[in-house]
């Protein structure tokens, strides 16, 4: 049985659900939320065991979808993980993973409007595959499988303000990545058993025109390498989110205009999900 996890409902009132064959099932009999405790307890097996007692809920086209992770403890981001994206930003491909952080308050629902803060003239999009950690990891050894520490995957849009990121950054990128709503996540958290993270088509369309069109096979550092390497420097905990980088085709390249109110972004990753954000 294929199962995906979502959180649906108004902002701050989301309920955890399992999406199975197009139907939503209320998970509140087995968990209060898609929380770290739930993620580390083999949620797929929990749903399999409790399926006959789960109640179906109506989730029509107007139902808001929230981030599939209630509130990440940490959001780690891998920079310049596609060679052509590094080049379009004027950098050489890195020899080791480049890491920066986004605070948890950046997380938004996948289809929420993106409120462009006044005075930000270089807002940019970045489609990314997001890894959701399901087991505490510290210094994963070479003989271990890093994917054993991964619960699943979701879609991310690593929204960025390039002036803050590059021109007044002081050398660090997090300034341009940390505004409210700068990380739409979702719609679904898809278990790792159903995803080949090394071969997923990913696209970003702005105002109906393709901006990014690539595949995760073009990553410089693949998902297992990222998880293993990152664990050498920090403790990865259940519910943490790891963004794995974006391919070429961002506005920073100079080929496209930066975002402005009235624009629409559509971000999609094969077999993982699709988002739509209107800039307001």
C-alpha positions in Angstrom: 0.0 0.0 0.0 1.5 3.3 -1.1 1.1 6.1 1.5 2.0 9.7 1.6 1.8 12.1 4.5 0.2 15.5 4.5 -1.0 18.2 6.9 -4.2 19.9 5.9 -6.3 22.7 7.3 -6.0 26.4 8.1 -2.7 27.9 9.1 -2.0 26.8 12.7 -4.8 24.3 12.7 -3.5 21.6 10.4 -4.3 18.0 11.0 -2.1 15.0 10.1 -3.4 12.8 7.3 -2.3 9.8 5.2 -3.0 10.1 1.5 -3.7 6.6 0.1 -5.1 6.0 -3.4 -6.4 9.6 -3.6 -8.2 9.5 -0.3 -7.2 11.3 3.0 -7.3 9.5 6.3 -7.2 11.2 9.7 -4.1 10.2 11.6 -5.0 11.7 15.0 -5.8 8.4 16.5 -2.1 7.5 16.2 -0.3 10.9 16.3 -1.1 14.5 17.1 1.0 15.7 14.2 3.7 14.9 11.7 6.2 15.4 14.5 9.7 14.2 15.2 8.3 11.5 17.5 6.0 10.2 14.7 8.7 10.4 12.1 11.2 8.2 14.1 8.6 5.6 14.9 8.2 4.0 11.4 5.1 5.9 10.4 4.4 3.8 7.3 4.2 0.6 9.5 2.0 2.5 11.9 -0.4 3.4 9.1 -0.4 -0.1 7.7 -1.3 -1.5 11.1 -4.0 1.0 11.9 -5.5 1.4 8.5 -8.8 -0.5 9.1 -9.6 1.9 12.0 -8.6 5.2 10.2 -11.4 7.6 9.4 -11.5 9.1 5.9 -11.7 12.9 5.8 -12.9 15.2 3.0 -10.2 17.3 1.5 -11.7 19.1 -1.5 -9.9 21.4 -3.9 -10.3 24.4 -1.6 -8.7 22.7 1.4 -5.4 24.3 2.4 -2.3 22.0 2.5 0.3 22.9 5.1 4.0 21.9 5.2 4.1 18.1 5.7 6.6 18.5 8.6 5.0 20.4 11.5 8.1 22.4 12.4 11.6 21.3 11.5 14.1 21.5 14.3 16.7 22.6 11.7 16.8 23.3 8.0 20.2 22.5 6.4 20.8 23.7 2.9 23.5 22.4 0.4 24.7 25.2 -1.8 26.0 24.9 -5.4 25.3 21.2 -5.7 24.7 21.4 -9.5 27.7 22.5 -11.5 25.8 24.6 -14.0 24.0 26.5 -11.2 27.4 27.2 -9.6 28.6 28.5 -12.9 25.7 30.8 -13.5 26.4 32.4 -10.1 30.1 32.9 -11.1 31.5 30.1 -8.9 33.4 26.9 -9.4 31.8 23.6 -8.4 32.7 22.9 -4.7 35.0 20.0 -3.7 33.1 19.5 -0.5 29.5 20.2 0.5 28.7 23.8 1.1 26.2 24.3 4.0 24.1 27.2 5.2 20.9 27.3 7.3 17.3 28.5 7.0 15.4 29.1 10.2 12.3 27.0 10.8 10.0 30.1 10.6 10.7 30.2 6.9 8.5 27.1 6.4 5.2 27.7 4.6 2.5 25.5 2.9 3.2 24.5 -0.7 0.5 26.6 -2.2 0.4 29.5 0.2 0.7 33.0 -1.3 4.3 34.3 -1.1 4.2 37.8 0.4 7.0 39.8 -1.1 8.5 42.0 1.6 8.7 45.7 0.6 12.1 46.8 -0.8 13.2 43.4 -1.8 14.0 43.7 -5.5 16.0 40.5 -6.2 13.7 37.7 -5.1 14.5 34.4 -6.7 13.2 30.8 -7.0 15.0 27.5 -6.4 13.4 24.1 -6.9 15.0 21.6 -4.6 14.5 18.0 -3.4 14.2 18.1 0.4 15.3 15.2 2.6 13.4 14.6 5.8 15.4 12.9 8.6 13.7 10.0 10.5 16.5 8.8 12.8 19.2 10.5 14.8 22.5 10.6 12.9 25.9 11.5 14.2 29.0 10.7 12.3 27.6 8.0 10.0 30.4 5.5 9.2 31.5 4.4 5.7 30.0 1.0 6.2 26.5 2.4 7.1 23.8 3.3 4.6 23.0 7.0 5.1 19.5 6.3 3.7 18.7 4.3 6.8 18.5 7.7 8.6 16.1 9.2 6.1 12.3 8.9 6.4 11.4 10.4 3.1 11.3 13.3 0.6 9.3 16.4 -0.2 9.4 19.3 -2.6 11.0 22.6 -1.6 11.3 26.1 -3.0 14.3 27.7 -1.5 13.2 31.3 -2.0 16.1 33.8 -1.9 16.6 37.6 -1.8 19.9 37.9 -3.7 20.8 41.4 -2.6 20.7 40.3 1.0 22.4 37.0 0.2 25.3 38.3 -1.9 25.7 42.1 -1.6 25.2 42.7 2.1 25.8 39.1 3.3 29.2 39.6 5.0 30.2 36.3 3.4 27.4 34.1 4.6 24.2 33.3 2.6 21.6 32.9 5.3 20.6 36.6 5.4 19.1 36.2 1.9 17.3 33.0 2.8 15.6 33.7 6.1 12.5 35.8 5.5 9.0 34.6 6.5 7.6 32.2 4.0 10.9 31.7 2.2 10.6 27.9 2.3 7.3 26.4 0.9 7.4 22.7 1.6 5.2 19.9 0.3 2.5 19.0 -0.5 3.4 15.4 0.6 6.1 13.7 2.6 6.8 10.6 0.4 8.5 7.6 2.1 11.9 6.8 0.8 10.8 3.3 -0.3 8.8 4.9 -3.1 11.5 7.3 -4.4 14.6 6.9 -6.5 16.3 10.1 -5.2 19.1 9.8 -7.8 16.8 10.1 -10.8 14.0 12.6 -10.5 13.0 15.2 -13.0 12.6 18.7 -11.5 11.1 21.8 -12.9 10.3 25.4 -12.0 7.8 27.4 -14.2 7.4 31.1 -13.7 4.4 32.8 -15.4 3.9 29.8 -17.6 7.5 29.7 -18.8 10.0 27.0 -17.9 12.9 28.4 -15.9 14.5 25.2 -14.4 14.4 21.8 -16.0 16.8 19.3 -14.7 17.3 15.9 -13.0 18.6 15.0 -9.6 21.1 12.7 -11.4 23.1 15.9 -12.1 23.8 16.5 -8.4 27.5 16.9 -7.6 26.9 15.2 -4.2 24.1 12.7 -4.1 21.7 12.3 -1.2 23.6 9.5 0.6 26.8 11.5 0.3 25.1 14.7 1.6 23.6 12.9 4.6 26.8 11.1 5.5 29.0 14.2 5.2 26.6 16.5 7.0 26.4 14.1 9.9 30.2 14.4 10.4 29.7 18.0 11.5 26.3 18.1 13.2 23.7 15.8 14.7 20.8 15.2 12.4 17.5 14.7 14.3 14.1 13.3 13.3 12.1 16.0 11.6 15.1 18.0 10.4 15.0 19.0 6.7 18.0 18.9 4.3 17.7 20.8 1.0 19.9 19.2 -1.6 20.6 22.1 -4.0 19.0 23.6 -7.1 19.9 23.3 -10.8 20.5 26.1 -13.2 17.8 28.5 -14.4 17.4 31.0 -11.6 17.0 34.7 -12.0 20.5 35.2 -10.5 21.8 34.0 -13.9 20.8 37.3 -15.5 18.7 35.5 -18.1 15.4 36.2 -16.3 13.7 38.9 -14.3 13.5 38.6 -10.5 10.1 37.9 -8.9 7.5 40.7 -8.4 4.0 40.8 -7.2 1.6 39.2 -9.7 4.1 36.5 -10.7 3.3 32.8 -10.2 5.7 30.0 -9.5 5.0 26.3 -10.2 7.6 23.9 -8.7 7.5 20.2 -9.3 9.6 17.1 -8.7 8.7 13.8 -10.4 6.9 11.4 -8.1 7.3 13.7 -5.1 4.8 16.5 -5.8 3.9 19.9 -7.1 3.6 23.4 -5.6 2.1 26.7 -6.8 2.8 30.0 -5.2 1.4 33.4 -6.2 3.7 36.4 -5.4 1.6 39.1 -3.7 
